[in-house]
Amino acid sequence: MSTVTETGHPERGPVRYERNGPVAVVELHRPHRLNAVTDEVSRELVGALRRAVAEGARAVVLTGAGRAFCSGHDLKEPAPAEDPLAARERLERLQDVTRTIKRSPVPVIAAVHGWAVGAGCEWALACDLVVAAEYTRFMFPEAGVGLTVTNGVSQLLAAVLGPQRAKYLLMTGSGFTAEEARGWGLVNEVVPDGEHRRYALELAGRLLDKPPLALALAKETLDRGLGAGLEETLAMEVDLSMRVVGTDTGTGTGTGTEPRAGTDATDTTGAGPGAGRGTAADSGAGSVSGAGGPHRAPAVPRPGRRQP
């Protein structure tokens, strides 16, 4: 797992871990790909979150390097050659991020900026608290490319938004702003652009005044009160996702070994909120490829009026 060494020099890797006193900071670190998700990212992110608990951190801040929190699945990664069992195992490794966040006895705070798309949006929703920079753009694009959500979203999103708004966001793939997310209860604080990490660390500091057991019990009580068990929900999502593995999704092309559940709506290299250059989908680069060929991804709306 990638870490920041004692000398302050970061090791290479897609996830970085550091300590800010009693607060652990876990950073997605693929800025050249807007922190797009790979199987390695999922594995290392789980390892970093578990390390924080093992080392006695009192709170965790989950954030992303560069111009985005997480842009979803990395569309430039070649589709893995895998049978249905291997596809199921990969999906469950992706879901292990949500499992680990929910099982953690310490609060996990998402510090979100830029794009939070697909798995990025799912992982932010799984966190206990969310701080978002004002020009953050959220999106669930899975339905547009013939896939379905994972990471507990089928439970967690409806629990916060109600089924009608949750269905609208999942079915249409419509992007929404940080202010909209705050109004709907998905985000706790909207902060000035570029200040998301600092505000998240300040929020973590406020939690340090509380007894650790009381915080852990508050988290567990609310999470367990959502209704259906998370494990049941996670298993159901994989079952549903497996229905599109190696089948025609209705777009005229089979998805092969898809779904890659944190699906990026666009090849976001060089794009981002307020970037002012359109999106990779505009240039023809944004697609989700399965064994049978590419699915054209939906265009991502430009999320801000200023460049980050």
Secondary structure, DSSP 8 states (H G I E B T S, - for coil): ---B-TTS-B-SSSEEEEEETTEEEEEE--GGGTT-B-HHHHHHHHHHHHHHHHTT-SEEEEEESTT-SB-SB-TTS------HHHHHHHHHHHHHHHHHHHH-SS-EEEEE-SEEETHHHHHHHHSSEEEEETT-EEE--GGGGT----TTHHHHHHHHH-HHHHHHHHHH---EEHHHHHHHTS-SEEE-TT-HHHHHHHHHHHHTTS-HHHHHHHHHHHHHTTSS-HHHHHHHHHHHHHTTTTSB-SSSSB-TT---SSB-SS--TT--TT-SS--TTTTT--EEEETTEEEE--------SS--
